[in-house]
Amino acid sequence: MAASRQKQTSALTSKSLPNHKPPGSILLNVEWSFVKAVHIGETITATVEVLSVREDKPICQLRTTVRNQRGEACLHGTTMSYTVALDP
């Protein structure tokens, strides 16, 4: 059951990452720690912060945090993402 909750938290977090129309974003590296269980019926909020963007390529380092309705961290970590720019 805990694995299922981790998948739900991962799915919410993945939806929060840059995900534009094709080809979109490619996750190059993900380092997430699941630090608190998420229970059925809880409200969770994912926050993604851009830490850095490479000047030579569209590669971003992102900090990800998921919190429950009490503000407690359930997941935290970083992601490296290759994001293709949107067409004007």
PyMOL Python script that loads the backbone (N, CA, C, O; Angstrom):
from pymol import cmd

cmd.read_pdbstr("""\
ATOM      1  N   MET A   1       0.811  -1.180   0.000  1.00  0.00           N
ATOM      2  CA  MET A   1       0.000   0.000   0.000  1.00  0.00           C
ATOM      3  C   MET A   1       0.862   1.253   0.000  1.00  0.00           C
ATOM      4  O   MET A   1       0.495   2.238  -0.641  1.00  0.00           O
ATOM      5  N   ALA A   2       1.990   1.253   0.692  1.00  0.00           N
ATOM      6  CA  ALA A   2       2.878   2.409   0.727  1.00  0.00           C
ATOM      7  C   ALA A   2       3.428   2.704  -0.660  1.00  0.00           C
ATOM      8  O   ALA A   2       3.576   3.870  -1.026  1.00  0.00           O
ATOM      9  N   ALA A   3       3.734   1.672  -1.438  1.00  0.00           N
ATOM     10  CA  ALA A   3       4.243   1.873  -2.797  1.00  0.00           C
ATOM     11  C   ALA A   3       3.206   2.579  -3.659  1.00  0.00           C
ATOM     12  O   ALA A   3       3.561   3.423  -4.482  1.00  0.00           O
ATOM     13  N   SER A   4       1.934   2.248  -3.483  1.00  0.00           N
ATOM     14  CA  SER A   4       0.866   2.891  -4.238  1.00  0.00           C
ATOM     15  C   SER A   4       0.796   4.376  -3.901  1.00  0.00           C
ATOM     16  O   SER A   4       0.615   5.202  -4.796  1.00  0.00           O
ATOM     17  N   ARG A   5       0.935   4.723  -2.646  1.00  0.00           N
ATOM     18  CA  ARG A   5       0.919   6.131  -2.238  1.00  0.00           C
ATOM     19  C   ARG A   5       2.121   6.866  -2.791  1.00  0.00           C
ATOM     20  O   ARG A   5       2.011   8.032  -3.170  1.00  0.00           O
ATOM     21  N   GLN A   6       3.277   6.200  -2.845  1.00  0.00           N
ATOM     22  CA  GLN A   6       4.463   6.824  -3.432  1.00  0.00           C
ATOM     23  C   GLN A   6       4.217   7.109  -4.902  1.00  0.00           C
ATOM     24  O   GLN A   6       4.622   8.157  -5.404  1.00  0.00           O
ATOM     25  N   LYS A   7       3.557   6.186  -5.605  1.00  0.00           N
ATOM     26  CA  LYS A   7       3.257   6.400  -7.024  1.00  0.00           C
ATOM     27  C   LYS A   7       2.330   7.591  -7.194  1.00  0.00           C
ATOM     28  O   LYS A   7       2.511   8.380  -8.122  1.00  0.00           O
ATOM     29  N   GLN A   8       1.336   7.742  -6.317  1.00  0.00           N
ATOM     30  CA  GLN A   8       0.414   8.870  -6.408  1.00  0.00           C
ATOM     31  C   GLN A   8       1.156  10.183  -6.182  1.00  0.00           C
ATOM     32  O   GLN A   8       0.927  11.157  -6.898  1.00  0.00           O
ATOM     33  N   THR A   9       2.046  10.211  -5.184  1.00  0.00           N
ATOM     34  CA  THR A   9       2.821  11.414  -4.912  1.00  0.00           C
ATOM     35  C   THR A   9       3.752  11.705  -6.076  1.00  0.00           C
ATOM     36  O   THR A   9       3.911  12.865  -6.457  1.00  0.00           O
ATOM     37  N   SER A  10       4.368  10.685  -6.649  1.00  0.00           N
ATOM     38  CA  SER A  10       5.242  10.861  -7.811  1.00  0.00           C
ATOM     39  C   SER A  10       4.463  11.393  -8.998  1.00  0.00           C
ATOM     40  O   SER A  10       4.954  12.256  -9.726  1.00  0.00           O
ATOM     41  N   ALA A  11       3.256  10.890  -9.202  1.00  0.00           N
ATOM     42  CA  ALA A  11       2.438  11.332 -10.330  1.00  0.00           C
ATOM     43  C   ALA A  11       2.092  12.804 -10.192  1.00  0.00           C
ATOM     44  O   ALA A  11       2.162  13.545 -11.173  1.00  0.00           O
ATOM     45  N   LEU A  12       1.722  13.243  -8.999  1.00  0.00           N
ATOM     46  CA  LEU A  12       1.412  14.646  -8.779  1.00  0.00           C
ATOM     47  C   LEU A  12       2.651  15.494  -9.037  1.00  0.00           C
ATOM     48  O   LEU A  12       2.569  16.537  -9.687  1.00  0.00           O
ATOM     49  N   THR A  13       3.781  15.057  -8.538  1.00  0.00           N
ATOM     50  CA  THR A  13       5.014  15.812  -8.708  1.00  0.00           C
ATOM     51  C   THR A  13       5.407  15.878 -10.172  1.00  0.00           C
ATOM     52  O   THR A  13       5.816  16.936 -10.651  1.00  0.00           O
ATOM     53  N   SER A  14       5.294  14.781 -10.887  1.00  0.00           N
ATOM     54  CA  SER A  14       5.640  14.765 -12.307  1.00  0.00           C
ATOM     55  C   SER A  14       4.762  15.722 -13.098  1.00  0.00           C
ATOM     56  O   SER A  14       5.240  16.370 -14.029  1.00  0.00           O
ATOM     57  N   LYS A  15       3.489  15.819 -12.743  1.00  0.00           N
ATOM     58  CA  LYS A  15       2.596  16.742 -13.436  1.00  0.00           C
ATOM     59  C   LYS A  15       2.986  18.184 -13.175  1.00  0.00           C
ATOM     60  O   LYS A  15       2.670  19.058 -13.983  1.00  0.00           O
ATOM     61  N   SER A  16       3.666  18.458 -12.067  1.00  0.00           N
ATOM     62  CA  SER A  16       4.061  19.824 -11.733  1.00  0.00           C
ATOM     63  C   SER A  16       5.310  20.259 -12.486  1.00  0.00           C
ATOM     64  O   SER A  16       5.575  21.455 -12.611  1.00  0.00           O
ATOM     65  N   LEU A  17       6.071  19.309 -12.981  1.00  0.00           N
ATOM     66  CA  LEU A  17       7.298  19.637 -13.697  1.00  0.00           C
ATOM     67  C   LEU A  17       6.961  20.177 -15.074  1.00  0.00           C
ATOM     68  O   LEU A  17       5.872  19.925 -15.588  1.00  0.00           O
ATOM     69  N   PRO A  18       7.891  20.924 -15.685  1.00  0.00           N
ATOM     70  CA  PRO A  18       7.603  21.458 -17.018  1.00  0.00           C
ATOM     71  C   PRO A  18       7.197  20.334 -17.958  1.00  0.00           C
ATOM     72  O   PRO A  18       7.913  19.342 -18.092  1.00  0.00           O
ATOM     73  N   ASN A  19       6.081  20.483 -18.588  1.00  0.00           N
ATOM     74  CA  ASN A  19       5.586  19.427 -19.471  1.00  0.00           C
ATOM     75  C   ASN A  19       4.794  20.079 -20.594  1.00  0.00           C
ATOM     76  O   ASN A  19       3.565  20.132 -20.557  1.00  0.00           O
ATOM     77  N   HIS A  20       5.512  20.568 -21.587  1.00  0.00           N
ATOM     78  CA  HIS A  20       4.883  21.271 -22.684  1.00  0.00           C
ATOM     79  C   HIS A  20       4.485  20.286 -23.767  1.00  0.00           C
ATOM     80  O   HIS A  20       4.789  19.096 -23.688  1.00  0.00           O
ATOM     81  N   LYS A  21       3.802  20.800 -24.778  1.00  0.00           N
ATOM     82  CA  LYS A  21       3.392  19.944 -25.895  1.00  0.00           C
ATOM     83  C   LYS A  21       4.634  19.359 -26.547  1.00  0.00           C
ATOM     84  O   LYS A  21       5.733  19.883 -26.370  1.00  0.00           O
ATOM     85  N   PRO A  22       4.469  18.270 -27.304  1.00  0.00           N
ATOM     86  CA  PRO A  22       5.610  17.519 -27.829  1.00  0.00           C
ATOM     87  C   PRO A  22       6.695  18.415 -28.364  1.00  0.00           C
ATOM     88  O   PRO A  22       6.403  19.430 -28.995  1.00  0.00           O
ATOM     89  N   PRO A  23       7.948  18.062 -28.124  1.00  0.00           N
ATOM     90  CA  PRO A  23       8.370  16.873 -27.394  1.00  0.00           C
ATOM     91  C   PRO A  23       8.355  17.033 -25.890  1.00  0.00           C
ATOM     92  O   PRO A  23       8.462  16.027 -25.189  1.00  0.00           O
ATOM     93  N   GLY A  24       8.227  18.243 -25.345  1.00  0.00           N
ATOM     94  CA  GLY A  24       8.072  18.396 -23.899  1.00  0.00           C
ATOM     95  C   GLY A  24       9.359  18.277 -23.122  1.00  0.00           C
ATOM     96  O   GLY A  24      10.431  18.627 -23.615  1.00  0.00           O
ATOM     97  N   SER A  25       9.251  17.778 -21.898  1.00  0.00           N
ATOM     98  CA  SER A  25      10.392  17.653 -20.999  1.00  0.00           C
ATOM     99  C   SER A  25      10.817  16.206 -20.862  1.00  0.00           C
ATOM    100  O   SER A  25       9.998  15.287 -20.879  1.00  0.00           O
ATOM    101  N   ILE A  26      12.104  16.033 -20.727  1.00  0.00           N
ATOM    102  CA  ILE A  26      12.679  14.717 -20.478  1.00  0.00           C
ATOM    103  C   ILE A  26      13.385  14.798 -19.132  1.00  0.00           C
ATOM    104  O   ILE A  26      14.263  15.638 -18.936  1.00  0.00           O
ATOM    105  N   LEU A  27      13.006  13.932 -18.214  1.00  0.00           N
ATOM    106  CA  LEU A  27      13.658  13.919 -16.912  1.00  0.00           C
ATOM    107  C   LEU A  27      14.964  13.155 -17.032  1.00  0.00           C
ATOM    108  O   LEU A  27      14.963  11.951 -17.288  1.00  0.00           O
ATOM    109  N   LEU A  28      16.078  13.850 -16.849  1.00  0.00           N
ATOM    110  CA  LEU A  28      17.402  13.247 -16.984  1.00  0.00           C
ATOM    111  C   LEU A  28      17.849  12.573 -15.697  1.00  0.00           C
ATOM    112  O   LEU A  28      18.566  11.573 -15.727  1.00  0.00           O
ATOM    113  N   ASN A  29      17.421  13.126 -14.566  1.00  0.00           N
ATOM    114  CA  ASN A  29      17.812  12.584 -13.273  1.00  0.00           C
ATOM    115  C   ASN A  29      16.765  12.998 -12.240  1.00  0.00           C
ATOM    116  O   ASN A  29      16.315  14.144 -12.225  1.00  0.00           O
ATOM    117  N   VAL A  30      16.389  12.066 -11.387  1.00  0.00           N
ATOM    118  CA  VAL A  30      15.432  12.354 -10.329  1.00  0.00           C
ATOM    119  C   VAL A  30      15.986  11.798  -9.023  1.00  0.00           C
ATOM    120  O   VAL A  30      16.338  10.621  -8.943  1.00  0.00           O
ATOM    121  N   GLU A  31      16.062  12.652  -7.998  1.00  0.00           N
ATOM    122  CA  GLU A  31      16.492  12.229  -6.663  1.00  0.00           C
ATOM    123  C   GLU A  31      15.451  12.721  -5.672  1.00  0.00           C
ATOM    124  O   GLU A  31      15.532  13.850  -5.189  1.00  0.00           O
ATOM    125  N   TRP A  32      14.468  11.869  -5.368  1.00  0.00           N
ATOM    126  CA  TRP A  32      13.388  12.222  -4.458  1.00  0.00           C
ATOM    127  C   TRP A  32      13.453  11.344  -3.230  1.00  0.00           C
ATOM    128  O   TRP A  32      13.743  10.151  -3.319  1.00  0.00           O
ATOM    129  N   SER A  33      13.181  11.940  -2.085  1.00  0.00           N
ATOM    130  CA  SER A  33      13.058  11.201  -0.831  1.00  0.00           C
ATOM    131  C   SER A  33      11.610  11.283  -0.364  1.00  0.00           C
ATOM    132  O   SER A  33      11.061  12.372  -0.204  1.00  0.00           O
ATOM    133  N   PHE A  34      11.001  10.125  -0.149  1.00  0.00           N
ATOM    134  CA  PHE A  34       9.648  10.048   0.390  1.00  0.00           C
ATOM    135  C   PHE A  34       9.791  10.007   1.906  1.00  0.00           C
ATOM    136  O   PHE A  34      10.152   8.975   2.471  1.00  0.00           O
ATOM    137  N   VAL A  35       9.509  11.136   2.571  1.00  0.00           N
ATOM    138  CA  VAL A  35       9.820  11.267   3.992  1.00  0.00           C
ATOM    139  C   VAL A  35       8.620  11.122   4.916  1.00  0.00           C
ATOM    140  O   VAL A  35       8.789  10.989   6.128  1.00  0.00           O
ATOM    141  N   LYS A  36       7.404  11.146   4.360  1.00  0.00           N
ATOM    142  CA  LYS A  36       6.205  10.994   5.184  1.00  0.00           C
ATOM    143  C   LYS A  36       5.127  10.341   4.335  1.00  0.00           C
ATOM    144  O   LYS A  36       4.966  10.667   3.159  1.00  0.00           O
ATOM    145  N   ALA A  37       4.399   9.430   4.932  1.00  0.00           N
ATOM    146  CA  ALA A  37       3.328   8.744   4.219  1.00  0.00           C
ATOM    147  C   ALA A  37       2.202   9.716   3.878  1.00  0.00           C
ATOM    148  O   ALA A  37       1.912  10.642   4.635  1.00  0.00           O
ATOM    149  N   VAL A  38       1.580   9.491   2.735  1.00  0.00           N
ATOM    150  CA  VAL A  38       0.395  10.233   2.325  1.00  0.00           C
ATOM    151  C   VAL A  38      -0.785   9.271   2.444  1.00  0.00           C
ATOM    152  O   VAL A  38      -0.756   8.167   1.898  1.00  0.00           O
ATOM    153  N   HIS A  39      -1.814   9.697   3.156  1.00  0.00           N
ATOM    154  CA  HIS A  39      -2.955   8.830   3.423  1.00  0.00           C
ATOM    155  C   HIS A  39      -4.132   9.171   2.507  1.00  0.00           C
ATOM    156  O   HIS A  39      -4.257  10.302   2.035  1.00  0.00           O
ATOM    157  N   ILE A  40      -4.972   8.200   2.268  1.00  0.00           N
ATOM    158  CA  ILE A  40      -6.162   8.395   1.442  1.00  0.00           C
ATOM    159  C   ILE A  40      -6.983   9.538   2.020  1.00  0.00           C
ATOM    160  O   ILE A  40      -7.216   9.599   3.228  1.00  0.00           O
ATOM    161  N   GLY A  41      -7.421  10.448   1.145  1.00  0.00           N
ATOM    162  CA  GLY A  41      -8.232  11.579   1.566  1.00  0.00           C
ATOM    163  C   GLY A  41      -7.432  12.826   1.908  1.00  0.00           C
ATOM    164  O   GLY A  41      -8.010  13.899   2.080  1.00  0.00           O
ATOM    165  N   GLU A  42      -6.099  12.702   2.009  1.00  0.00           N
ATOM    166  CA  GLU A  42      -5.287  13.871   2.295  1.00  0.00           C
ATOM    167  C   GLU A  42      -5.158  14.749   1.052  1.00  0.00           C
ATOM    168  O   GLU A  42      -5.198  14.263  -0.079  1.00  0.00           O
ATOM    169  N   THR A  43      -5.004  16.032   1.282  1.00  0.00           N
ATOM    170  CA  THR A  43      -4.732  16.976   0.200  1.00  0.00           C
ATOM    171  C   THR A  43      -3.236  17.236   0.191  1.00  0.00           C
ATOM    172  O   THR A  43      -2.654  17.588   1.218  1.00  0.00           O
ATOM    173  N   ILE A  44      -2.612  17.061  -0.972  1.00  0.00           N
ATOM    174  CA  ILE A  44      -1.182  17.321  -1.083  1.00  0.00           C
ATOM    175  C   ILE A  44      -0.955  18.376  -2.163  1.00  0.00           C
ATOM    176  O   ILE A  44      -1.707  18.483  -3.131  1.00  0.00           O
ATOM    177  N   THR A  45       0.113  19.153  -1.959  1.00  0.00           N
ATOM    178  CA  THR A  45       0.468  20.221  -2.887  1.00  0.00           C
ATOM    179  C   THR A  45       1.927  20.059  -3.287  1.00  0.00           C
ATOM    180  O   THR A  45       2.803  19.920  -2.434  1.00  0.00           O
ATOM    181  N   ALA A  46       2.183  20.080  -4.602  1.00  0.00           N
ATOM    182  CA  ALA A  46       3.548  19.969  -5.123  1.00  0.00           C
ATOM    183  C   ALA A  46       4.046  21.356  -5.507  1.00  0.00           C
ATOM    184  O   ALA A  46       3.323  22.141  -6.120  1.00  0.00           O
ATOM    185  N   THR A  47       5.283  21.645  -5.141  1.00  0.00           N
ATOM    186  CA  THR A  47       5.936  22.897  -5.492  1.00  0.00           C
ATOM    187  C   THR A  47       7.241  22.565  -6.197  1.00  0.00           C
ATOM    188  O   THR A  47       8.015  21.725  -5.737  1.00  0.00           O
ATOM    189  N   VAL A  48       7.478  23.241  -7.329  1.00  0.00           N
ATOM    190  CA  VAL A  48       8.707  23.036  -8.086  1.00  0.00           C
ATOM    191  C   VAL A  48       9.393  24.385  -8.247  1.00  0.00           C
ATOM    192  O   VAL A  48       8.785  25.341  -8.730  1.00  0.00           O
ATOM    193  N   GLU A  49      10.659  24.464  -7.843  1.00  0.00           N
ATOM    194  CA  GLU A  49      11.445  25.697  -7.931  1.00  0.00           C
ATOM    195  C   GLU A  49      12.601  25.472  -8.901  1.00  0.00           C
ATOM    196  O   GLU A  49      13.283  24.450  -8.823  1.00  0.00           O
ATOM    197  N   VAL A  50      12.826  26.405  -9.802  1.00  0.00           N
ATOM    198  CA  VAL A  50      13.958  26.325 -10.727  1.00  0.00           C
ATOM    199  C   VAL A  50      15.198  26.806  -9.986  1.00  0.00           C
ATOM    200  O   VAL A  50      15.268  27.957  -9.555  1.00  0.00           O
ATOM    201  N   LEU A  51      16.176  25.913  -9.842  1.00  0.00           N
ATOM    202  CA  LEU A  51      17.419  26.257  -9.154  1.00  0.00           C
ATOM    203  C   LEU A  51      18.457  26.820 -10.114  1.00  0.00           C
ATOM    204  O   LEU A  51      19.193  27.746  -9.771  1.00  0.00           O
ATOM    205  N   SER A  52      18.513  26.258 -11.319  1.00  0.00           N
ATOM    206  CA  SER A  52      19.484  26.737 -12.296  1.00  0.00           C
ATOM    207  C   SER A  52      19.057  26.325 -13.696  1.00  0.00           C
ATOM    208  O   SER A  52      18.331  25.350 -13.887  1.00  0.00           O
ATOM    209  N   VAL A  53      19.530  27.098 -14.670  1.00  0.00           N
ATOM    210  CA  VAL A  53      19.291  26.813 -16.083  1.00  0.00           C
ATOM    211  C   VAL A  53      20.635  26.963 -16.795  1.00  0.00           C
ATOM    212  O   VAL A  53      21.313  27.982 -16.666  1.00  0.00           O
ATOM    213  N   ARG A  54      21.000  25.938 -17.539  1.00  0.00           N
ATOM    214  CA  ARG A  54      22.254  26.018 -18.294  1.00  0.00           C
ATOM    215  C   ARG A  54      22.118  27.017 -19.433  1.00  0.00           C
ATOM    216  O   ARG A  54      21.054  27.131 -20.040  1.00  0.00           O
ATOM    217  N   GLU A  55      23.176  27.731 -19.719  1.00  0.00           N
ATOM    218  CA  GLU A  55      23.142  28.715 -20.796  1.00  0.00           C
ATOM    219  C   GLU A  55      23.280  28.074 -22.170  1.00  0.00           C
ATOM    220  O   GLU A  55      22.793  28.619 -23.161  1.00  0.00           O
ATOM    221  N   ASP A  56      23.944  26.913 -22.238  1.00  0.00           N
ATOM    222  CA  ASP A  56      24.230  26.294 -23.538  1.00  0.00           C
ATOM    223  C   ASP A  56      23.164  25.294 -23.989  1.00  0.00           C
ATOM    224  O   ASP A  56      23.103  24.948 -25.169  1.00  0.00           O
ATOM    225  N   LYS A  57      22.324  24.828 -23.064  1.00  0.00           N
ATOM    226  CA  LYS A  57      21.297  23.832 -23.397  1.00  0.00           C
ATOM    227  C   LYS A  57      20.075  24.094 -22.530  1.00  0.00           C
ATOM    228  O   LYS A  57      20.196  24.682 -21.455  1.00  0.00           O
ATOM    229  N   PRO A  58      18.894  23.665 -22.983  1.00  0.00           N
ATOM    230  CA  PRO A  58      17.685  23.867 -22.167  1.00  0.00           C
ATOM    231  C   PRO A  58      17.560  22.828 -21.048  1.00  0.00           C
ATOM    232  O   PRO A  58      16.595  22.066 -20.989  1.00  0.00           O
ATOM    233  N   ILE A  59      18.564  22.822 -20.165  1.00  0.00           N
ATOM    234  CA  ILE A  59      18.590  21.885 -19.041  1.00  0.00           C
ATOM    235  C   ILE A  59      18.437  22.675 -17.752  1.00  0.00           C
ATOM    236  O   ILE A  59      19.168  23.632 -17.498  1.00  0.00           O
ATOM    237  N   CYS A  60      17.472  22.256 -16.946  1.00  0.00           N
ATOM    238  CA  CYS A  60      17.167  22.940 -15.687  1.00  0.00           C
ATOM    239  C   CYS A  60      17.373  21.996 -14.515  1.00  0.00           C
ATOM    240  O   CYS A  60      17.094  20.800 -14.607  1.00  0.00           O
ATOM    241  N   GLN A  61      17.867  22.548 -13.411  1.00  0.00           N
ATOM    242  CA  GLN A  61      17.866  21.806 -12.163  1.00  0.00           C
ATOM    243  C   GLN A  61      16.698  22.345 -11.348  1.00  0.00           C
ATOM    244  O   GLN A  61      16.560  23.557 -11.181  1.00  0.00           O
ATOM    245  N   LEU A  62      15.860  21.450 -10.844  1.00  0.00           N
ATOM    246  CA  LEU A  62      14.639  21.819 -10.144  1.00  0.00           C
ATOM    247  C   LEU A  62      14.633  21.239  -8.737  1.00  0.00           C
ATOM    248  O   LEU A  62      15.117  20.129  -8.513  1.00  0.00           O
ATOM    249  N   ARG A  63      14.084  21.994  -7.789  1.00  0.00           N
ATOM    250  CA  ARG A  63      13.854  21.483  -6.439  1.00  0.00           C
ATOM    251  C   ARG A  63      12.363  21.186  -6.328  1.00  0.00           C
ATOM    252  O   ARG A  63      11.529  22.020  -6.682  1.00  0.00           O
ATOM    253  N   THR A  64      12.035  20.004  -5.837  1.00  0.00           N
ATOM    254  CA  THR A  64      10.641  19.573  -5.729  1.00  0.00           C
ATOM    255  C   THR A  64      10.293  19.299  -4.274  1.00  0.00           C
ATOM    256  O   THR A  64      11.056  18.663  -3.547  1.00  0.00           O
ATOM    257  N   THR A  65       9.123  19.791  -3.859  1.00  0.00           N
ATOM    258  CA  THR A  65       8.625  19.526  -2.511  1.00  0.00           C
ATOM    259  C   THR A  65       7.134  19.212  -2.598  1.00  0.00           C
ATOM    260  O   THR A  65       6.392  19.894  -3.305  1.00  0.00           O
ATOM    261  N   VAL A  66       6.703  18.189  -1.886  1.00  0.00           N
ATOM    262  CA  VAL A  66       5.281  17.880  -1.760  1.00  0.00           C
ATOM    263  C   VAL A  66       4.940  17.968  -0.280  1.00  0.00           C
ATOM    264  O   VAL A  66       5.611  17.370   0.560  1.00  0.00           O
ATOM    265  N   ARG A  67       3.875  18.732   0.031  1.00  0.00           N
ATOM    266  CA  ARG A  67       3.440  18.904   1.418  1.00  0.00           C
ATOM    267  C   ARG A  67       1.986  18.469   1.567  1.00  0.00           C
ATOM    268  O   ARG A  67       1.191  18.581   0.634  1.00  0.00           O
ATOM    269  N   ASN A  68       1.654  17.972   2.756  1.00  0.00           N
ATOM    270  CA  ASN A  68       0.265  17.619   3.037  1.00  0.00           C
ATOM    271  C   ASN A  68      -0.478  18.854   3.526  1.00  0.00           C
ATOM    272  O   ASN A  68       0.107  19.935   3.599  1.00  0.00           O
ATOM    273  N   GLN A  69      -1.756  18.713   3.861  1.00  0.00           N
ATOM    274  CA  GLN A  69      -2.571  19.868   4.248  1.00  0.00           C
ATOM    275  C   GLN A  69      -2.121  20.509   5.551  1.00  0.00           C
ATOM    276  O   GLN A  69      -2.525  21.633   5.852  1.00  0.00           O
ATOM    277  N   ARG A  70      -1.298  19.825   6.326  1.00  0.00           N
ATOM    278  CA  ARG A  70      -0.760  20.395   7.567  1.00  0.00           C
ATOM    279  C   ARG A  70       0.573  21.105   7.330  1.00  0.00           C
ATOM    280  O   ARG A  70       1.180  21.624   8.267  1.00  0.00           O
ATOM    281  N   GLY A  71       1.025  21.125   6.071  1.00  0.00           N
ATOM    282  CA  GLY A  71       2.286  21.792   5.736  1.00  0.00           C
ATOM    283  C   GLY A  71       3.513  20.930   5.961  1.00  0.00           C
ATOM    284  O   GLY A  71       4.640  21.410   5.844  1.00  0.00           O
ATOM    285  N   GLU A  72       3.303  19.654   6.286  1.00  0.00           N
ATOM    286  CA  GLU A  72       4.421  18.747   6.537  1.00  0.00           C
ATOM    287  C   GLU A  72       4.968  18.215   5.215  1.00  0.00           C
ATOM    288  O   GLU A  72       4.201  17.829   4.333  1.00  0.00           O
ATOM    289  N   ALA A  73       6.281  18.196   5.079  1.00  0.00           N
ATOM    290  CA  ALA A  73       6.902  17.666   3.862  1.00  0.00           C
ATOM    291  C   ALA A  73       6.682  16.166   3.772  1.00  0.00           C
ATOM    292  O   ALA A  73       6.920  15.437   4.734  1.00  0.00           O
ATOM    293  N   CYS A  74       6.223  15.705   2.605  1.00  0.00           N
ATOM    294  CA  CYS A  74       6.030  14.281   2.339  1.00  0.00           C
ATOM    295  C   CYS A  74       7.079  13.773   1.353  1.00  0.00           C
ATOM    296  O   CYS A  74       7.442  12.597   1.369  1.00  0.00           O
ATOM    297  N   LEU A  75       7.557  14.665   0.500  1.00  0.00           N
ATOM    298  CA  LEU A  75       8.562  14.325  -0.504  1.00  0.00           C
ATOM    299  C   LEU A  75       9.412  15.568  -0.709  1.00  0.00           C
ATOM    300  O   LEU A  75       8.902  16.689  -0.700  1.00  0.00           O
ATOM    301  N   HIS A  76      10.724  15.361  -0.896  1.00  0.00           N
ATOM    302  CA  HIS A  76      11.581  16.466  -1.299  1.00  0.00           C
ATOM    303  C   HIS A  76      12.733  15.907  -2.112  1.00  0.00           C
ATOM    304  O   HIS A  76      13.096  14.738  -1.978  1.00  0.00           O
ATOM    305  N   GLY A  77      13.296  16.743  -2.946  1.00  0.00           N
ATOM    306  CA  GLY A  77      14.423  16.301  -3.749  1.00  0.00           C
ATOM    307  C   GLY A  77      14.653  17.209  -4.941  1.00  0.00           C
ATOM    308  O   GLY A  77      14.105  18.307  -5.029  1.00  0.00           O
ATOM    309  N   THR A  78      15.476  16.723  -5.854  1.00  0.00           N
ATOM    310  CA  THR A  78      15.827  17.501  -7.039  1.00  0.00           C
ATOM    311  C   THR A  78      15.607  16.683  -8.300  1.00  0.00           C
ATOM    312  O   THR A  78      15.541  15.455  -8.272  1.00  0.00           O
ATOM    313  N   THR A  79      15.498  17.406  -9.401  1.00  0.00           N
ATOM    314  CA  THR A  79      15.299  16.805 -10.717  1.00  0.00           C
ATOM    315  C   THR A  79      16.134  17.581 -11.721  1.00  0.00           C
ATOM    316  O   THR A  79      16.238  18.804 -11.625  1.00  0.00           O
ATOM    317  N   MET A  80      16.727  16.892 -12.675  1.00  0.00           N
ATOM    318  CA  MET A  80      17.387  17.529 -13.798  1.00  0.00           C
ATOM    319  C   MET A  80      16.504  17.272 -15.008  1.00  0.00           C
ATOM    320  O   MET A  80      16.195  16.124 -15.325  1.00  0.00           O
ATOM    321  N   SER A  81      16.091  18.357 -15.693  1.00  0.00           N
ATOM    322  CA  SER A  81      15.121  18.249 -16.764  1.00  0.00           C
ATOM    323  C   SER A  81      15.650  18.914 -18.029  1.00  0.00           C
ATOM    324  O   SER A  81      16.224  20.002 -17.976  1.00  0.00           O
ATOM    325  N   TYR A  82      15.450  18.248 -19.173  1.00  0.00           N
ATOM    326  CA  TYR A  82      15.730  18.826 -20.485  1.00  0.00           C
ATOM    327  C   TYR A  82      14.377  19.249 -21.044  1.00  0.00           C
ATOM    328  O   TYR A  82      13.517  18.407 -21.303  1.00  0.00           O
ATOM    329  N   THR A  83      14.189  20.556 -21.230  1.00  0.00           N
ATOM    330  CA  THR A  83      12.888  21.079 -21.642  1.00  0.00           C
ATOM    331  C   THR A  83      13.013  21.806 -22.967  1.00  0.00           C
ATOM    332  O   THR A  83      13.792  22.750 -23.094  1.00  0.00           O
ATOM    333  N   VAL A  84      12.257  21.372 -23.937  1.00  0.00           N
ATOM    334  CA  VAL A  84      12.263  22.010 -25.249  1.00  0.00           C
ATOM    335  C   VAL A  84      11.371  23.241 -25.177  1.00  0.00           C
ATOM    336  O   VAL A  84      10.281  23.196 -24.609  1.00  0.00           O
ATOM    337  N   ALA A  85      11.842  24.343 -25.759  1.00  0.00           N
ATOM    338  CA  ALA A  85      11.085  25.589 -25.718  1.00  0.00           C
ATOM    339  C   ALA A  85       9.772  25.453 -26.494  1.00  0.00           C
ATOM    340  O   ALA A  85       9.675  24.705 -27.467  1.00  0.00           O
ATOM    341  N   LEU A  86       8.775  26.195 -26.034  1.00  0.00           N
ATOM    342  CA  LEU A  86       7.487  26.231 -26.728  1.00  0.00           C
ATOM    343  C   LEU A  86       7.635  27.007 -28.038  1.00  0.00           C
ATOM    344  O   LEU A  86       8.425  27.948 -28.120  1.00  0.00           O
ATOM    345  N   ASP A  87       6.887  26.617 -29.044  1.00  0.00           N
ATOM    346  CA  ASP A  87       6.864  27.375 -30.289  1.00  0.00           C
ATOM    347  C   ASP A  87       6.128  28.680 -30.036  1.00  0.00           C
ATOM    348  O   ASP A  87       5.131  28.706 -29.314  1.00  0.00           O
ATOM    349  N   PRO A  88       6.629  29.787 -30.643  1.00  0.00           N
ATOM    350  CA  PRO A  88       5.962  31.090 -30.425  1.00  0.00           C
ATOM    351  C   PRO A  88       4.579  31.111 -31.036  1.00  0.00           C
ATOM    352  O   PRO A  88       3.881  32.121 -30.949  1.00  0.00           O
TER     353      PRO A  88
END
""", "prot")
cmd.dss("prot")
cmd.show_as("cartoon", "prot")
cmd.util.cbc("prot")
cmd.orient("prot")
